[in-house]
Amino acid sequence: MSYQQSSYDPNAYEQPGPPIKPYNWVQWTGVGFIAVGIVILLAYLAGRAGLIDPVINRIQPAIFLPFLGTMLINSRRAPSVPVTTEQRERNRRVLVITLIVCATVIGGAALVEYTGA
């Protein structure tokens, strides 16, 4: 059985807008999860670096807290807005600048790695 409409695209979806503000209790819970996750990750890294006594031995549960918080914040999204040609040009410019910066950093890292500096 197939769908008979010729313009049907099962992979098409509307791009959502930004999260709706003011945040509700679900979104604030997401902000709390992100904050707790970052604090746990920083405590783990400080313990591994020897800055504080290691209080956290396993990092696996804390890795997922920021991801879960992001999903909760994005649970309420505004409707999408059409992308204008000016916005496309800005996006293209930002993408080019990002690619140049990434290529420079990767090139510098490769140079340091292969010259033995």
NORBELSUL-V273392 format. One line per field, one symbol per residue. phi: phi as a letter, one per 40 degrees, with the letter a starting at -180 (. if undefined). A space follows every 10 residues. Layout:
phi = ???
This chain:
phi = .bccccccbc ccacccccdc bccccccccc cccccccccc cccccccccg cbccbbcbbd cccccccccc cccccbbccc bccccccccc cccccccccc cccccccccc cccccgc
